[in-house]
């Protein structure tokens, strides 16, 4: 990776008064120099570099940085291996940012570095990591119950309430995806006893090609496969390609979480039956909004209003800021969601 590539992959704009002074290309991070009066700096570490989902989140970060007069940017590790997020976070601690935000690939691996950040006076925010240790606050835009019940109900409807299905998650250590998967299986067993999940869970949902290959393998291994529940924004895209290639789009029901502009072609042909998501743009805006509050010494309070989300619940004992803003991607809504930037 060249210097210019690393810069482009990690920060696509520069605010007046700030300059990127060095880069660690392996992690996609950028060092920031202060010119004259320093505004609060909020760094958001994504899961992986190549992801349209995080492109959309970065757009939200950029917008909110302007709204709150802060310096905010996204750091994109070049690989989803948790070690890259850990090292990126360590680099940002050395830079003495005011707020460190992370969308964790592995909650346990990040807990010690979060503790070091807080010991250094840095506020720590997570997203998609309920129950995270070491952070100040976790931000969630939908509940585990809402997401899992919606997806399993849709899968059951499209499978006729019976048959074998597989579950794809971002990785086997991504906190939120695995919580969704656990809750989905529990809901399926309670409501749809004639359905059954393949015991193995596939941690490939952040990579289109790996999801594609996994679904091809599972079609071969399970000729009676009737459904795919895919979490991770690239999981449904790779799975849909595999179904189309094997002519299985009508026989195997695919439901999941994906960015509308990526999934629209498959949704319109019926290969993807329906999707449930929240706006990564809003997620980026919310992370920066909360980060700016924390940098000013303000604390979130239950019932406060957040832009685009309305009132949110705040649970101090769980360090959780909980919104309820799930979007449904189907043939009726897909064009509207794309027009909204998704």
C-alpha positions, -999 to 999 in steps of 0.1 A, spaced: 0 0 0 14 34 -9 14 65 12 -13 81 -10 -34 50 -10 -33 48 28 -44 84 31 -72 79 6 -84 48 24 -86 63 58 -95 100 55 -111 116 25 -113 151 36 -93 176 56 -108 203 79 -92 238 79 -65 241 105 -55 204 105 -30 184 84 -22 148 82 15 145 92 22 108 90 5 75 82 8 39 94 -2 22 61 -6 -12 76 -35 0 98 -48 28 75 -44 53 103 -35 90 99 -16 111 124 -31 146 129 -12 177 137 -27 206 156 -26 241 140 -33 269 164 -66 262 184 -74 225 185 -109 213 182 -119 180 198 -107 150 178 -130 120 173 -115 89 155 -138 61 144 -123 27 137 -142 7 112 -143 -31 109 -125 -32 76 -113 -10 48 -133 -22 17 -170 -19 26 -198 3 12 -214 1 46 -185 20 61 -184 44 31 -220 54 42 -209 57 78 -180 79 69 -204 102 51 -224 106 83 -191 112 103 -181 140 78 -215 157 81 -216 156 119 -180 169 122 -191 200 104 -223 203 125 -204 200 158 -172 218 149 -150 189 157 -123 171 138 -137 136 131 -125 109 107 -127 72 100 -98 48 104 -101 17 82 -80 -13 91 -68 -32 60 -79 -66 74 -108 -77 97 -84 -96 120 -90 -80 154 -53 -73 159 -55 -45 133 -82 -27 152 -62 -31 184 -31 -16 169 -51 12 153 -66 20 187 -31 20 203 -19 44 176 -48 68 183 -41 66 220 -5 78 212 -21 107 192 -40 116 223 -74 119 206 -102 131 228 -126 104 217 -120 69 204 -149 51 187 -147 15 174 -171 -9 157 -155 -40 172 -146 -72 153 -138 -88 187 -151 -73 219 -127 -92 242 -96 -83 223 -104 -46 224 -113 -44 261 -77 -40 274 -68 -13 249 -101 5 258 -90 4 295 -57 20 285 -75 47 265 -97 56 294 -67 56 318 -52 82 294 -83 104 297 -98 94 263 -135 87 261 -144 54 244 -175 47 224 -185 15 207 -211 7 181 -225 -28 174 -210 -41 207 -237 -46 234 -222 -56 267 -187 -43 258 -162 -41 286 -139 -11 289 -159 15 270 -178 45 282 -209 40 260 -222 17 234 -246 30 207 -272 8 192 -297 19 165 -319 -12 168 -325 -38 195 -313 -74 193 -349 -86 197 -363 -63 170 -336 -73 145 -336 -110 152 -374 -114 153 -379 -95 121 -353 -115 101 -364 -149 114 -401 -141 108 -392 -131 72 -371 -162 67 -398 -185 80 -424 -168 58 -403 -173 27 -394 -209 37 -430 -219 43 -421 -224 80 -401 -256 75 -367 -268 63 -330 -263 68 -312 -230 68 -277 -216 74 -266 -185 94 -238 -162 82 -223 -136 106 -196 -110 101 -172 -132 121 -175 -157 149 -163 -130 174 -184 -100 162 -206 -93 193 -238 -80 177 -241 -104 148 -237 -134 171 -262 -120 195 -286 -117 166 -279 -152 155 -284 -166 190 -317 -147 194 -328 -157 159 -323 -194 166 -342 -191 199 -371 -173 182 -371 -199 154 -372 -228 179 -401 -212 198 -422 -202 168 -412 -224 139 -402 -258 152 -402 -274 117 -373 -252 107 -337 -261 118 -304 -243 116 -273 -261 103 -251 -264 135 -221 -246 120 -222 -208 119 -202 -191 91 -181 -160 100 -177 -146 65 -204 -119 63 -179 -90 59 -165 -104 28 -184 -109 -5 -162 -135 -20 -160 -156 12 -198 -155 15 -202 -165 -21 -178 -195 -17 -194 -205 16 -229 -206 1 -217 -226 -29 -201 -251 -5 -233 -253 16 -255 -258 -14 -233 -288 -23 -232 -301 13 -270 -297 19 -290 -303 -13 -322 -298 8 -311 -263 20 -341 -239 20 -329 -208 37 -300 -184 44 -300 -159 72 -271 -135 65 -258 -109 89 -229 -87 79 -234 -62 51 -215 -83 25 -230 -116 35 -263 -113 16 -244 -99 -15 -221 -128 -18 -248 -153 -10 -271 -138 -37 -244 -141 -63 -240 -178 -54 -277 -184 -56 -280 -168 -90 -250 -187 -103 -266 -220 -92 -301 -210 -103 -313 -214 -67 -328 -179 -61 -364 -192 -61 -357 -224 -41 -336 -210 -13 -349 -180 7 -322 -153 15 -329 -127 42 -303 -105 58 -287 -71 65 -272 -52 35 -268 -18 21 -297 -11 -2 -277 2 -32 -256 -30 -31 -286 -53 -27 -311 -36 -50 -304 -57 -81 -308 -90 -62 -338 -77 -43 -356 -66 -74 -352 -101 -90 -363 -118 -58 -330 -135 -50 -329 -115 -18 -363 -116 -3 -361 -88 22 -335 -70 44 -335 -52 78 -310 -26 87 -303 7 102 -287 37 85 -249 36 88 -251 73 79 -271 79 110 -248 57 130 -218 78 119 -237 111 128 -247 97 162 -212 85 171 -198 120 164 -228 137 182 -222 116 213 -184 120 210 -188 158 209 -209 157 240 -184 136 259 -155 159 248 -175 188 262 -180 170 295 -217 163 289 -234 130 296 -262 114 277 -295 113 295 -325 91 291 -351 105 267 -328 129 250 -333 138 213 -307 128 187 -308 141 151 -325 116 128 -333 93 157 -357 112 180 -358 102 216 -334 75 227 -332 53 258 -301 57 280 -291 29 304 -262 42 325 -258 9 343 -253 -9 310 -235 21 294 -260 18 266 -276 44 243 -304 26 226 -324 39 196 -351 21 177 -347 29 140 -349 -2 119 -354 1 82 -370 -25 59 -355 -30 25 -380 -45 1 -392 -38 -34 -415 -11 -22 -389 8 -1 -356 1 -19 -356 31 -42 -365 55 -13 -336 41 8 -312 45 -20 -323 81 -26 -316 87 12 -280 77 6 -281 41 15 
